[in-house]
Amino acid sequence: MRGAGDYLSQKRDTVNYTLRDRNKIVYMGITNDLDRRIAEHERDGKRFTNYSSSTKRTQDSALKHETEDLARYKRNQGRFPKYNDKL
């Protein structure tokens, strides 16, 4: 179990990000290098027109937000975003 001091000492170097094709969400993820990750998505042929990202968080916090965001998306849409389909 972690104490409050452990949380405060964790690096905040991870962001949550969302890829969109026009206004449709096609991918949700986390990374500690957004420019590299966007370039990888482009190289892999993922189609998106824009993206947004959160402020920097701890990796634990980013993972928690990603899990919650994907669960909410699936609950509302009945499926995961297009490129998160392997979950």
All heavy atoms as an XYZ file, in Angstrom:
729
protein
N       0.839     -1.180      0.000
C       0.000      0.000      0.000
C       0.880      1.237      0.000
O       1.849      1.337      0.716
C      -0.898     -0.023      1.241
C      -1.849      1.115      1.294
S      -3.034      0.777      2.628
C      -3.839      2.306      2.671
N       0.532      2.183     -0.826
C       1.313      3.400     -0.937
C       0.794      4.470     -0.006
O      -0.396      4.618      0.191
C       1.239      3.945     -2.359
C       1.912      3.070     -3.367
C       1.838      3.723     -4.697
N       2.529      2.886     -5.664
C       2.450      3.044     -6.953
N       1.718      4.013     -7.446
N       3.103      2.277     -7.769
N       1.716      5.243      0.520
C       1.327      6.385      1.339
C       1.163      7.613      0.470
O       1.526      7.628     -0.710
N       0.632      8.673      1.048
C       0.414      9.917      0.301
C       1.719     10.464     -0.248
O       1.769     10.997     -1.348
C      -0.271     10.949      1.194
N       2.804     10.326      0.486
C       4.095     10.823      0.023
C       4.578     10.100     -1.216
O       5.231     10.678     -2.077
N       4.276      8.793     -1.322
C       4.669      8.032     -2.502
C       4.001      8.582     -3.752
O       4.627      8.707     -4.797
C       4.296      6.550     -2.348
C       5.104      5.858     -1.273
O       6.217      6.332     -0.972
O       4.615      4.853     -0.736
N       2.725      8.918     -3.658
C       1.996      9.449     -4.805
C       2.605     10.774     -5.251
O       2.791     11.021     -6.429
C       0.517      9.640     -4.462
C      -0.270     10.295     -5.568
C      -0.654      9.564     -6.686
C      -0.596     11.645     -5.517
C      -1.353     10.159     -7.722
C      -1.297     12.244     -6.545
C      -1.675     11.498     -7.651
O      -2.360     12.091     -8.666
N       2.926     11.623     -4.296
C       3.460     12.937     -4.638
C       4.839     12.850     -5.261
O       5.230     13.732     -6.016
C       3.484     13.831     -3.392
C       2.118     14.178     -2.807
C       2.283     14.962     -1.517
C       1.287     14.967     -3.806
N       5.576     11.786     -4.971
C       6.920     11.661     -5.520
C       6.941     10.975     -6.886
O       7.982     10.925     -7.522
C       7.813     10.895     -4.539
O       7.385      9.553     -4.432
N       5.829     10.447     -7.341
C       5.787      9.788     -8.644
C       5.913     10.824     -9.756
O       5.391     11.935     -9.656
C       4.480      9.022     -8.822
C       4.371      7.801     -7.954
C       3.056      7.066     -8.186
O       2.107      7.625     -8.743
N       2.988      5.839     -7.754
N       6.606     10.428    -10.834
C       6.763     11.324    -11.972
C       5.430     11.541    -12.676
O       4.675     10.605    -12.885
C       7.768     10.740    -12.963
C       9.177     10.829    -12.490
C      10.231     10.236    -13.404
C       9.878     10.055    -14.841
N      10.962      9.532    -15.657
N       5.186     12.770    -13.029
C       3.998     13.112    -13.823
C       4.472     13.337    -15.256
O       4.677     14.470    -15.677
C       3.325     14.351    -13.257
C       2.742     14.128    -11.888
C       2.200     15.400    -11.286
N       1.755     15.150     -9.936
C       0.492     15.061     -9.566
N      -0.462     15.233    -10.447
N       0.180     14.814     -8.324
N       4.625     12.238    -15.976
C       5.165     12.329    -17.331
C       4.287     11.631    -18.368
O       4.684     11.453    -19.509
C       6.572     11.746    -17.376
C       6.609     10.249    -17.066
O       5.568      9.695    -16.655
O       7.673      9.642    -17.225
N       3.077     11.256    -17.981
C       2.191     10.481    -18.857
C       0.921     11.273    -19.136
O       0.393     11.931    -18.254
C       1.837      9.136    -18.194
O       3.053      8.464    -17.838
C       1.024      8.253    -19.109
N       0.474     11.236    -20.390
C      -0.773     11.920    -20.757
C      -1.767     10.917    -21.317
O      -1.391      9.893    -21.882
C      -0.561     13.043    -21.812
C       0.305     14.148    -21.251
C       0.017     12.501    -23.106
N      -3.031     11.205    -21.138
C      -4.097     10.506    -21.845
C      -4.318     11.277    -23.131
O      -4.233     12.499    -23.134
C      -5.389     10.516    -21.024
C      -5.270      9.706    -19.769
O      -4.702     10.180    -18.798
N      -5.787      8.511    -19.774
N      -4.590     10.567    -24.207
C      -4.865     11.261    -25.466
C      -5.976     10.559    -26.223
O      -6.252      9.383    -26.012
C      -3.596     11.393    -26.317
C      -3.073     10.075    -26.859
C      -3.343      9.685    -28.165
C      -2.315      9.226    -26.064
C      -2.873      8.489    -28.664
C      -1.840      8.033    -26.550
C      -2.117      7.672    -27.854
O      -1.661      6.478    -28.354
N      -6.617     11.335    -27.088
C      -7.742     10.842    -27.872
C      -7.525     11.223    -29.330
O      -7.248     12.385    -29.631
C      -9.066     11.467    -27.376
O      -9.230     11.138    -25.993
C     -10.252     10.955    -28.164
N      -7.614     10.242    -30.226
C      -7.573     10.500    -31.671
C      -8.999     10.597    -32.179
O      -9.851      9.795    -31.792
C      -6.866      9.370    -32.417
C      -5.445      9.004    -32.018
C      -4.936      7.878    -32.920
C      -4.527     10.195    -32.065
N      -9.238     11.558    -33.059
C     -10.573     11.722    -33.646
C     -10.468     11.781    -35.164
O      -9.512     12.324    -35.700
C     -11.220     13.016    -33.151
C     -11.620     12.977    -31.705
C     -12.300     14.286    -31.289
N     -12.812     14.204    -29.939
C     -12.075     14.387    -28.850
N     -10.801     14.677    -28.968
N     -12.613     14.283    -27.656
N     -11.460     11.251    -35.824
C     -11.634     11.422    -37.262
C     -12.854     12.321    -37.393
O     -13.977     11.879    -37.140
C     -11.852     10.078    -37.951
C     -11.867     10.202    -39.466
O     -11.565     11.304    -39.971
O     -12.178      9.202    -40.135
N     -12.595     13.564    -37.687
C     -13.587     14.644    -37.583
C     -14.041     14.725    -36.133
O     -13.220     15.027    -35.276
C     -14.704     14.453    -38.570
C     -14.174     14.510    -40.001
C     -15.247     14.449    -41.028
N     -14.618     14.180    -42.311
C     -15.076     13.360    -43.195
N     -16.217     12.730    -42.997
N     -14.443     13.174    -44.317
N     -15.281     14.438    -35.830
C     -15.717     14.522    -34.429
C     -15.908     13.145    -33.794
O     -16.377     13.032    -32.677
C     -17.006     15.350    -34.300
C     -18.178     14.684    -34.997
O     -18.005     13.763    -35.774
N     -19.371     15.163    -34.719
N     -15.542     12.087    -34.492
C     -15.728     10.725    -34.003
C     -14.438     10.217    -33.334
O     -13.360     10.255    -33.928
C     -16.086      9.817    -35.179
C     -16.358      8.395    -34.808
C     -16.752      7.609    -36.046
C     -17.004      6.166    -35.712
N     -17.356      5.395    -36.919
N     -14.553      9.749    -32.107
C     -13.403      9.192    -31.403
C     -13.035      7.852    -32.038
O     -13.879      6.974    -32.190
C     -13.714      9.005    -29.911
C     -13.919     10.361    -29.243
C     -12.607      8.209    -29.218
C     -14.397     10.294    -27.813
N     -11.756      7.714    -32.427
C     -11.304      6.459    -33.029
C     -10.254      5.746    -32.181
O      -9.946      4.574    -32.430
C     -10.764      6.670    -34.463
C     -11.888      7.122    -35.388
C      -9.605      7.648    -34.499
N      -9.692      6.421    -31.159
C      -8.704      5.772    -30.305
C      -8.512      6.574    -29.029
O      -8.517      7.803    -29.055
C      -7.349      5.664    -31.018
C      -6.321      4.884    -30.242
C      -6.302      3.499    -30.269
C      -5.362      5.530    -29.474
C      -5.370      2.780    -29.549
C      -4.421      4.816    -28.746
C      -4.437      3.443    -28.789
O      -3.518      2.733    -28.070
N      -8.333      5.863    -27.925
C      -7.972      6.471    -26.642
C      -6.767      5.717    -26.113
O      -6.740      4.486    -26.158
C      -9.105      6.349    -25.636
C     -10.333      7.112    -25.968
S     -11.557      6.793    -24.669
C     -12.952      7.669    -25.328
N      -5.773      6.452    -25.616
C      -4.590      5.790    -25.092
C      -3.821      6.673    -24.138
O      -4.234      7.787    -23.823
N      -2.681      6.154    -23.686
C      -1.777      6.920    -22.834
C      -0.367      6.800    -23.402
O      -0.040      5.831    -24.096
C      -1.795      6.444    -21.366
C      -1.227      5.047    -21.216
C      -3.189      6.534    -20.773
C      -0.969      4.641    -19.770
N       0.465      7.781    -23.094
C       1.859      7.747    -23.517
C       2.676      8.723    -22.690
O       2.133      9.660    -22.117
C       1.994      8.102    -25.017
O       3.355      7.941    -25.425
C       1.546      9.525    -25.299
N       3.982      8.491    -22.674
C       4.875      9.458    -22.046
C       5.664     10.232    -23.105
O       6.554     11.009    -22.786
C       5.825      8.784    -21.037
C       6.739      7.779    -21.692
O       6.704      7.565    -22.895
N       7.556      7.130    -20.887
N       5.312     10.020    -24.391
C       5.938     10.753    -25.502
C       4.881     10.923    -26.600
O       4.790     10.110    -27.520
C       7.153      9.983    -26.012
C       7.948     10.754    -27.055
O       7.403     11.708    -27.663
O       9.119     10.392    -27.271
N       4.092     11.977    -26.492
C       2.947     12.161    -27.394
C       3.373     12.306    -28.850
O       2.768     11.695    -29.728
C       2.116     13.369    -26.952
C       0.819     13.601    -27.718
C      -0.116     12.394    -27.609
C       0.126     14.862    -27.205
N       4.415     13.074    -29.129
C       4.849     13.252    -30.523
C       5.242     11.922    -31.163
O       4.853     11.621    -32.293
C       6.024     14.228    -30.603
C       5.630     15.649    -30.235
O       4.449     16.006    -30.393
O       6.522     16.402    -29.795
N       5.999     11.105    -30.424
C       6.393      9.796    -30.943
C       5.173      8.923    -31.189
O       5.046      8.269    -32.225
C       7.339      9.094    -29.952
C       7.679      7.654    -30.376
C       8.410      6.875    -29.277
N       7.735      6.900    -27.988
C       6.712      6.092    -27.658
N       6.219      5.227    -28.523
N       6.163      6.163    -26.450
N       4.238      8.925    -30.248
C       3.060      8.053    -30.358
C       2.164      8.471    -31.529
O       1.664      7.605    -32.258
C       2.277      8.081    -29.042
C       1.282      6.977    -28.931
C       1.965      5.611    -28.882
N       0.956      4.575    -28.789
C       0.707      3.674    -29.743
N       1.425      3.656    -30.842
N      -0.249      2.799    -29.583
N       1.985      9.771    -31.721
C       1.188     10.252    -32.861
C       1.857      9.825    -34.169
O       1.191      9.342    -35.102
C       0.997     11.783    -32.797
C       0.161     12.164    -31.566
C       0.387     12.324    -34.078
C      -1.222     11.554    -31.512
N       3.186      9.972    -34.245
C       3.921      9.551    -35.448
C       3.754      8.053    -35.691
O       3.613      7.611    -36.844
C       5.394      9.915    -35.312
N       3.755      7.239    -34.625
C       3.547      5.794    -34.784
C       2.158      5.502    -35.340
O       2.008      4.651    -36.223
C       3.724      5.088    -33.440
C       5.143      5.019    -32.964
C       5.295      4.445    -31.565
O       4.282      4.228    -30.869
O       6.450      4.217    -31.167
N       1.143      6.187    -34.833
C      -0.218      5.982    -35.348
C      -0.290      6.348    -36.829
O      -0.899      5.627    -37.624
C      -1.236      6.809    -34.562
C      -1.505      6.303    -33.188
N      -1.942      5.025    -32.915
C      -1.412      6.922    -31.980
C      -2.100      4.870    -31.613
N      -1.779      6.008    -31.015
N       0.338      7.453    -37.201
C       0.339      7.861    -38.613
C       1.060      6.823    -39.466
O       0.575      6.437    -40.533
C       0.999      9.235    -38.761
C       0.144     10.352    -38.195
C       0.862     11.689    -38.146
O       2.123     11.725    -38.127
O       0.152     12.717    -38.111
N       2.220      6.359    -39.003
C       2.991      5.352    -39.744
C       2.215      4.047    -39.886
O       2.294      3.373    -40.910
C       4.325      5.106    -39.028
C       5.247      4.170    -39.804
C       6.510      3.815    -39.044
N       6.164      3.020    -37.866
C       6.497      3.327    -36.615
N       7.182      4.411    -36.365
N       6.151      2.542    -35.614
N       1.416      3.703    -38.863
C       0.630      2.466    -38.893
C      -0.646      2.579    -39.731
O      -1.396      1.623    -39.849
C       0.254      2.036    -37.472
C       1.470      1.610    -36.657
O       2.538      1.341    -37.249
O       1.349      1.561    -35.412
N      -0.887      3.766    -40.289
C      -2.031      3.947    -41.176
C      -3.348      4.232    -40.484
O      -4.404      4.149    -41.113
N      -3.301      4.573    -39.215
C      -4.548      4.923    -38.527
C      -5.035      6.270    -39.057
O      -4.281      7.221    -39.155
C      -4.345      4.972    -37.020
C      -4.082      3.583    -36.465
C      -4.076      3.579    -34.975
C      -4.050      2.193    -34.409
N      -2.833      1.457    -34.678
N      -6.304      6.311    -39.397
C      -6.874      7.530    -39.959
C      -7.470      8.378    -38.839
O      -8.362      7.937    -38.118
C      -7.957      7.186    -40.969
C      -8.561      8.419    -41.575
C      -9.692      8.104    -42.488
N     -10.393      9.346    -42.747
C     -11.126      9.558    -43.789
N     -11.309      8.614    -44.670
N     -11.717     10.716    -43.946
N      -6.954      9.616    -38.713
C      -7.501     10.574    -37.756
C      -7.193     11.977    -38.252
O      -6.231     12.193    -38.982
C      -6.955     10.343    -36.344
C      -5.454     10.458    -36.211
C      -4.876     11.642    -35.785
C      -4.633      9.391    -36.505
C      -3.502     11.751    -35.654
C      -3.260      9.482    -36.382
C      -2.691     10.673    -35.954
N      -8.062     12.895    -37.894
C      -7.899     14.277    -38.356
C      -7.381     15.198    -37.269
O      -6.858     16.271    -37.572
C      -9.240     14.828    -38.884
O     -10.231     14.689    -37.862
C      -9.683     14.087    -40.137
N      -7.530     14.815    -36.010
C      -7.010     15.639    -34.919
C      -6.890     14.801    -33.660
O      -7.345     13.661    -33.609
C      -7.888     16.881    -34.682
C      -9.306     16.528    -34.335
O      -9.586     16.002    -33.260
N     -10.236     16.800    -35.242
N      -6.246     15.387    -32.676
C      -6.087     14.701    -31.392
C      -6.079     15.722    -30.271
O      -5.836     16.908    -30.489
C      -4.816     13.841    -31.357
C      -3.537     14.614    -31.497
C      -2.875     15.111    -30.380
C      -2.979     14.856    -32.745
C      -1.712     15.827    -30.493
C      -1.810     15.569    -32.872
C      -1.172     16.046    -31.743
O      -0.013     16.763    -31.872
N      -6.362     15.237    -29.075
C      -6.301     16.079    -27.884
C      -5.615     15.267    -26.794
O      -5.553     14.039    -26.855
C      -7.698     16.499    -27.435
O      -8.486     15.369    -27.142
N      -5.074     15.984    -25.802
C      -4.395     15.293    -24.714
C      -4.667     15.993    -23.392
O      -5.032     17.170    -23.355
C      -2.888     15.221    -24.971
O      -2.327     16.519    -24.978
N      -4.469     15.247    -22.327
C      -4.661     15.762    -20.972
C      -3.381     16.454    -20.503
O      -2.347     16.413    -21.176
C      -4.973     14.597    -20.027
O      -3.828     13.767    -19.885
N      -3.450     17.019    -19.327
C      -2.238     17.484    -18.669
C      -1.462     16.255    -18.216
O      -1.998     15.144    -18.176
C      -2.568     18.373    -17.449
O      -3.390     17.620    -16.554
C      -3.308     19.631    -17.870
N      -0.207     16.442    -17.868
C       0.626     15.318    -17.444
C       0.147     14.778    -16.105
O      -0.226     15.528    -15.212
C       2.087     15.738    -17.367
C       2.657     16.004    -18.736
C       4.127     16.301    -18.674
C       4.650     16.459    -20.097
N       6.092     16.701    -20.106
N       0.168     13.430    -16.032
C      -0.276     12.713    -14.843
C       0.745     11.641    -14.508
O       1.615     11.326    -15.313
C      -1.610     12.010    -15.124
C      -2.721     12.924    -15.510
C      -3.966     12.155    -15.863
N      -5.094     13.067    -15.890
C      -6.114     12.966    -16.701
N      -6.190     11.976    -17.552
N      -7.094     13.837    -16.644
N       0.566     11.032    -13.345
C       1.370      9.843    -13.062
C       0.865      8.721    -13.968
O      -0.273      8.759    -14.449
C       1.235      9.414    -11.594
O      -0.116      9.026    -11.348
C       1.660     10.521    -10.635
N       1.697      7.725    -14.185
C       1.268      6.609    -15.026
C       0.066      5.908    -14.415
O      -0.875      5.541    -15.126
C       2.409      5.622    -15.244
C       2.031      4.512    -16.212
C       3.168      3.570    -16.496
O       4.123      3.464    -15.724
N       3.077      2.862    -17.606
N       0.069      5.731    -13.104
C      -1.072      5.087    -12.433
C      -2.365      5.868    -12.670
O      -3.409      5.287    -12.962
C      -0.828      4.971    -10.923
C       0.210      3.930    -10.561
O       0.564      3.093    -11.418
O       0.677      3.956     -9.404
N      -2.290      7.177    -12.530
C      -3.472      8.014    -12.731
C      -3.940      7.957    -14.186
O      -5.134      7.863    -14.466
C      -3.162      9.460    -12.325
O      -4.267     10.293    -12.583
N      -2.991      7.997    -15.126
C      -3.346      7.936    -16.549
C      -4.021      6.606    -16.883
O      -5.008      6.570    -17.624
C      -2.107      8.154    -17.412
N      -3.490      5.510    -16.344
C      -4.103      4.198    -16.588
C      -5.517      4.137    -16.026
O      -6.427      3.595    -16.662
C      -3.250      3.087    -15.973
C      -1.981      2.723    -16.730
C      -1.084      1.839    -15.873
C      -2.322      2.045    -18.044
N      -5.707      4.696    -14.849
C      -7.039      4.720    -14.237
C      -8.008      5.517    -15.108
O      -9.123      5.070    -15.392
C      -6.963      5.328    -12.839
C      -8.295      5.397    -12.146
C      -8.169      6.023    -10.772
C      -9.563      6.159    -10.167
N      -9.580      7.003     -8.995
N      -7.583      6.697    -15.571
C      -8.436      7.510    -16.433
C      -8.739      6.795    -17.748
O      -9.867      6.837    -18.246
C      -7.786      8.871    -16.713
C      -7.984      9.861    -15.625
N      -7.148      9.947    -14.541
C      -8.935     10.808    -15.441
C      -7.568     10.907    -13.746
N      -8.657     11.443    -14.270
N      -7.726      6.136    -18.324
C      -7.942      5.422    -19.583
C      -8.988      4.321    -19.403
O      -9.905      4.179    -20.224
C      -6.634      4.820    -20.077
C      -6.805      4.021    -21.375
C      -5.551      3.296    -21.783
O      -4.804      2.824    -20.888
O      -5.322      3.170    -22.992
N      -8.862      3.555    -18.345
C      -9.811      2.474    -18.075
C     -11.226      3.022    -17.913
O     -12.181      2.488    -18.492
C      -9.382      1.703    -16.811
O      -8.083      1.152    -17.036
C     -10.361      0.592    -16.477
N     -11.356      4.093    -17.148
C     -12.670      4.709    -16.937
C     -13.238      5.284    -18.233
O     -14.423      5.121    -18.526
C     -12.570      5.808    -15.878
C     -12.292      5.269    -14.485
C     -11.915      6.352    -13.484
O     -11.752      7.530    -13.877
O     -11.777      6.012    -12.289
N     -12.386      5.969    -19.006
C     -12.845      6.579    -20.264
C     -13.311      5.516    -21.259
O     -14.350      5.671    -21.915
C     -11.745      7.426    -20.901
C     -11.416      8.680    -20.116
O     -12.206      9.064    -19.223
O     -10.358      9.285    -20.387
N     -12.544      4.425    -21.376
C     -12.931      3.359    -22.304
C     -14.207      2.660    -21.858
O     -15.060      2.330    -22.684
C     -11.788      2.356    -22.474
C     -10.626      2.840    -23.332
C      -9.421      1.922    -23.182
C     -11.043      2.960    -24.798
N     -14.345      2.439    -20.559
C     -15.569      1.809    -20.048
C     -16.774      2.700    -20.316
O     -17.834      2.214    -20.730
C     -15.433      1.531    -18.550
N     -16.631      4.006    -20.103
C     -17.726      4.954    -20.357
C     -18.084      4.971    -21.848
O     -19.252      4.938    -22.218
C     -17.331      6.355    -19.893
C     -18.442      7.378    -20.036
C     -18.053      8.776    -19.543
N     -17.296      8.778    -18.313
C     -15.978      9.022    -18.211
N     -15.273      9.293    -19.290
N     -15.378      9.006    -17.045
N     -17.055      4.981    -22.705
C     -17.293      4.977    -24.154
C     -18.063      3.717    -24.548
O     -19.051      3.787    -25.273
C     -15.968      5.056    -24.911
C     -16.152      5.172    -26.409
C     -16.169      6.414    -27.017
C     -16.312      4.047    -27.206
C     -16.342      6.533    -28.391
C     -16.495      4.149    -28.567
C     -16.505      5.397    -29.157
O     -16.691      5.508    -30.511
N     -17.613      2.566    -24.066
C     -18.287      1.310    -24.418
C     -19.716      1.283    -23.890
O     -20.627      0.828    -24.579
C     -17.509      0.102    -23.897
C     -18.135     -1.193    -24.370
C     -17.323     -2.395    -24.015
C     -18.003     -3.610    -24.621
N     -17.473     -4.849    -24.139
N     -19.911      1.776    -22.688
C     -21.258      1.818    -22.110
C     -22.177      2.696    -22.964
O     -23.324      2.343    -23.223
C     -21.175      2.352    -20.678
C     -22.439      2.267    -19.886
C     -22.252      2.616    -18.419
N     -21.575      3.889    -18.189
C     -20.341      4.035    -17.688
N     -19.617      2.971    -17.367
N     -19.813      5.224    -17.503
N     -21.677      3.817    -23.437
C     -22.492      4.748    -24.222
C     -22.640      4.354    -25.688
O     -23.679      4.596    -26.294
C     -21.911      6.164    -24.137
C     -22.023      6.753    -22.763
O     -22.897      6.377    -21.983
N     -21.135      7.667    -22.430
N     -21.593      3.761    -26.264
C     -21.599      3.453    -27.697
C     -21.841      1.971    -28.006
O     -22.057      1.618    -29.159
C     -20.257      3.872    -28.332
C     -19.924      5.340    -28.170
C     -20.886      6.234    -28.905
O     -21.333      5.917    -30.011
N     -21.228      7.361    -28.309
N     -21.734      1.119    -27.008
C     -21.926     -0.309    -27.225
C     -20.712     -1.017    -27.790
O     -20.767     -2.199    -28.115
N     -19.606     -0.321    -27.900
C     -18.361     -0.885    -28.438
C     -17.213      0.036    -28.055
O     -17.429      1.146    -27.595
C     -18.431     -1.009    -29.952
C     -18.666      0.340    -30.638
C     -18.683      0.232    -32.153
N     -19.026      1.499    -32.750
C     -18.255      2.573    -32.810
N     -17.057      2.535    -32.286
N     -18.652      3.689    -33.386
N     -15.980     -0.449    -28.268
C     -14.805      0.387    -28.050
C     -14.549      1.238    -29.300
O     -15.062      0.917    -30.379
C     -13.575     -0.478    -27.767
C     -13.604     -1.124    -26.407
C     -13.681     -2.498    -26.287
C     -13.546     -0.360    -25.259
C     -13.701     -3.104    -25.035
C     -13.568     -0.944    -23.995
C     -13.644     -2.314    -23.898
N     -13.734      2.288    -29.182
C     -13.376      3.056    -30.375
C     -12.730      2.156    -31.434
O     -12.155      1.102    -31.114
C     -12.364      4.092    -29.847
C     -12.734      4.261    -28.413
C     -13.158      2.883    -27.978
N     -12.814      2.567    -32.678
C     -12.378      1.785    -33.835
C     -11.010      1.116    -33.654
O     -10.846     -0.065    -33.924
C     -12.336      2.697    -35.062
C     -11.904      2.034    -36.336
C     -11.974      3.031    -37.476
C     -11.581      2.390    -38.790
N     -11.705      3.363    -39.894
N     -10.008      1.876    -33.217
C      -8.659      1.329    -33.112
C      -8.341      0.764    -31.734
O      -7.251      0.276    -31.498
C      -7.622      2.376    -33.510
C      -7.783      2.842    -34.947
C      -7.958      4.186    -35.238
C      -7.794      1.931    -36.000
C      -8.103      4.619    -36.541
C      -7.945      2.360    -37.309
C      -8.101      3.697    -37.585
O      -8.250      4.132    -38.882
N      -9.286      0.768    -30.828
C      -9.153      0.095    -29.533
C      -9.880     -1.250    -29.583
O     -10.159     -1.839    -28.546
C      -9.760      0.917    -28.384
C      -8.985      2.142    -28.027
O      -9.363      3.232    -28.390
N      -7.889      1.974    -27.316
N     -10.175     -1.744    -30.756
C     -11.020     -2.926    -30.903
C     -10.383     -4.219    -30.420
O     -11.044     -5.228    -30.295
C     -11.454     -3.088    -32.363
C     -10.289     -3.316    -33.318
O      -9.124     -3.226    -32.881
O     -10.548     -3.581    -34.501
N      -9.086     -4.219    -30.111
C      -8.437     -5.451    -29.686
C      -8.492     -5.649    -28.182
O      -7.840     -6.527    -27.642
C      -6.993     -5.440    -30.180
C      -6.912     -5.522    -31.688
C      -5.487     -5.549    -32.157
C      -5.337     -5.737    -33.636
N      -6.228     -5.062    -34.494
N      -9.271     -4.843    -27.476
C      -9.366     -4.973    -26.011
C     -10.230     -6.140    -25.617
O     -11.120     -6.549    -26.238
C      -9.932     -3.669    -25.420
C      -9.052     -2.468    -25.602
C      -9.753     -1.225    -25.079
C      -7.730     -2.635    -24.878
